């Protein structure tokens, strides 16, 4: 993790200072922004490896910042929110965050989530593994997926999830199996559902291959 850069976007200076201290102690380089405008400036200038983004920041808010970033970048984003009811929106179809933490939180928990998301986005995701299922192809070595030979804009987490399903086409994966298949796991089964919703949205013409198996979980249809 040496040299990996984290952008903290948090308007409460006390919280931002604590998070910065813990992340620096864990070996990360840290940049800080207190509002959405500065967050976007630092994202462009500092090219962070991960963004820790509070939902309720001013000018613009966290949702809008994430939307703008997602137009051109798949940088991992961990959303910070006090609104549990927002979680599906944050991780699901709305913006495709990679994970979330809810306030109040332990700084150690946040550092653990940062480590986990960076591992999923890093070397462990780039295994030389290739799968073809119908019109879908997934190549972890090249870090890409295609539908009818058209490239898909997937985040590292979405690519890994799709590769897990594609490795055994037709198998109905239970949610806990998809949890365990990730290098460091998701937060909980609700996170799996949200990531699957977002993945289905991004599969385009191949979305019908990703099926929900009632009472079980999900499968990729051959």
FENKAWO-V917673 format. One record per backbone hydrogen bond with DSSP energy under -0.5 kcal/mol. CO is the residue of the C=O (numbers start at 0). NH is the residue of the N-H. E is the energy in kcal/mol with one decimal. If there is no record, write none. Layout:
# FENKAWO-V917673
co=CO nh=NH e=E
co=CO nh=NH e=E
This chain:
# FENKAWO-V917673
co=0 nh=3 e=-2.3
co=3 nh=28 e=-2.5
co=4 nh=48 e=-2.5
co=4 nh=49 e=-1.2
co=5 nh=7 e=-0.6
co=5 nh=30 e=-2.7
co=6 nh=8 e=-0.6
co=6 nh=51 e=-2.9
co=7 nh=9 e=-0.6
co=7 nh=32 e=-2.5
co=8 nh=53 e=-2.5
co=10 nh=12 e=-0.9
co=11 nh=15 e=-2.4
co=12 nh=16 e=-2.5
co=13 nh=17 e=-2.0
co=14 nh=18 e=-2.6
co=15 nh=19 e=-2.5
co=16 nh=20 e=-2.3
co=17 nh=21 e=-2.2
co=18 nh=22 e=-2.6
co=19 nh=23 e=-2.7
co=20 nh=24 e=-2.0
co=21 nh=25 e=-1.0
co=22 nh=27 e=-2.2
co=23 nh=26 e=-1.8
co=26 nh=2 e=-0.8
co=28 nh=5 e=-3.2
co=30 nh=7 e=-3.0
co=32 nh=9 e=-2.2
co=33 nh=57 e=-0.5
co=34 nh=38 e=-2.0
co=35 nh=39 e=-2.2
co=36 nh=40 e=-1.7
co=37 nh=41 e=-2.6
co=38 nh=42 e=-2.4
co=39 nh=43 e=-1.8
co=40 nh=44 e=-2.2
co=41 nh=45 e=-3.4
co=41 nh=46 e=-0.6
co=42 nh=46 e=-1.0
co=48 nh=75 e=-0.6
co=49 nh=6 e=-2.4
co=50 nh=52 e=-0.8
co=50 nh=77 e=-2.8
co=51 nh=8 e=-3.1
co=51 nh=53 e=-0.6
co=52 nh=79 e=-2.6
co=54 nh=56 e=-1.0
co=54 nh=61 e=-2.2
co=54 nh=62 e=-0.5
co=57 nh=35 e=-3.1
co=58 nh=36 e=-2.2
co=60 nh=64 e=-2.3
co=61 nh=65 e=-2.6
co=62 nh=66 e=-2.3
co=63 nh=67 e=-2.3
co=64 nh=68 e=-2.2
co=65 nh=69 e=-2.7
co=66 nh=70 e=-0.8
co=67 nh=70 e=-0.5
co=68 nh=71 e=-1.5
co=68 nh=72 e=-2.0
co=75 nh=50 e=-2.4
co=76 nh=78 e=-0.6
co=76 nh=97 e=-2.3
co=76 nh=98 e=-1.3
co=77 nh=52 e=-2.6
co=78 nh=100 e=-2.4
co=79 nh=54 e=-2.9
co=80 nh=102 e=-2.0
co=81 nh=83 e=-0.8
co=82 nh=85 e=-1.9
co=83 nh=86 e=-1.7
co=85 nh=89 e=-2.5
co=86 nh=90 e=-2.6
co=87 nh=91 e=-2.3
co=88 nh=93 e=-0.5
co=88 nh=94 e=-0.8
co=89 nh=96 e=-2.1
co=91 nh=95 e=-0.8
co=98 nh=78 e=-2.2
co=100 nh=80 e=-2.3
co=105 nh=109 e=-1.8
co=106 nh=110 e=-2.3
co=107 nh=111 e=-2.2
co=108 nh=112 e=-2.3
co=109 nh=113 e=-2.5
co=110 nh=114 e=-2.5
co=111 nh=115 e=-2.3
co=112 nh=116 e=-2.6
co=113 nh=117 e=-2.4
co=114 nh=118 e=-2.2
co=115 nh=119 e=-2.0
co=116 nh=120 e=-1.9
co=117 nh=121 e=-0.9
co=118 nh=121 e=-0.5
co=118 nh=123 e=-0.6
co=121 nh=124 e=-1.5
co=121 nh=125 e=-0.7
co=122 nh=125 e=-0.9
co=124 nh=126 e=-0.5
co=126 nh=128 e=-2.3
co=128 nh=139 e=-2.8
co=128 nh=140 e=-0.6
co=130 nh=137 e=-3.1
co=132 nh=135 e=-2.4
co=134 nh=147 e=-2.3
co=134 nh=148 e=-0.6
co=135 nh=132 e=-2.8
co=136 nh=145 e=-2.5
co=137 nh=130 e=-2.9
co=138 nh=142 e=-0.7
co=138 nh=143 e=-2.4
co=143 nh=138 e=-3.0
co=144 nh=151 e=-2.6
co=145 nh=136 e=-2.3
co=146 nh=149 e=-2.0
co=149 nh=146 e=-2.5
co=151 nh=153 e=-1.4
co=154 nh=158 e=-2.6
co=155 nh=159 e=-2.3
co=156 nh=160 e=-2.2
co=157 nh=161 e=-2.5
co=158 nh=162 e=-2.4
co=159 nh=163 e=-2.1
co=160 nh=164 e=-1.9
co=161 nh=165 e=-2.7
co=162 nh=166 e=-1.7
co=163 nh=167 e=-0.5
co=164 nh=167 e=-0.9
co=165 nh=168 e=-0.7
co=167 nh=170 e=-2.0
co=170 nh=172 e=-0.9
co=172 nh=217 e=-2.2
co=173 nh=176 e=-0.7
co=173 nh=177 e=-1.7
co=174 nh=178 e=-2.2
co=175 nh=179 e=-2.2
co=176 nh=180 e=-1.6
co=177 nh=181 e=-0.7
co=178 nh=181 e=-0.8
co=187 nh=190 e=-0.7
co=187 nh=191 e=-1.2
co=188 nh=192 e=-1.9
co=189 nh=193 e=-1.9
co=190 nh=194 e=-2.5
co=191 nh=195 e=-2.5
co=192 nh=196 e=-2.2
co=193 nh=197 e=-2.1
co=194 nh=198 e=-2.8
co=195 nh=199 e=-2.8
co=196 nh=200 e=-1.7
co=197 nh=201 e=-1.5
co=198 nh=202 e=-1.0
co=199 nh=202 e=-0.6
co=200 nh=203 e=-0.6
co=202 nh=205 e=-2.1
co=203 nh=206 e=-1.9
co=205 nh=208 e=-1.8
co=206 nh=209 e=-1.2
co=208 nh=210 e=-0.9
co=208 nh=220 e=-3.4
co=210 nh=212 e=-0.5
co=210 nh=218 e=-2.1
co=211 nh=213 e=-0.8
co=212 nh=215 e=-2.6
co=212 nh=216 e=-1.3
co=215 nh=174 e=-0.9
co=216 nh=212 e=-2.6
co=217 nh=172 e=-3.3
co=218 nh=210 e=-2.8
co=218 nh=220 e=-0.6
co=219 nh=169 e=-2.3
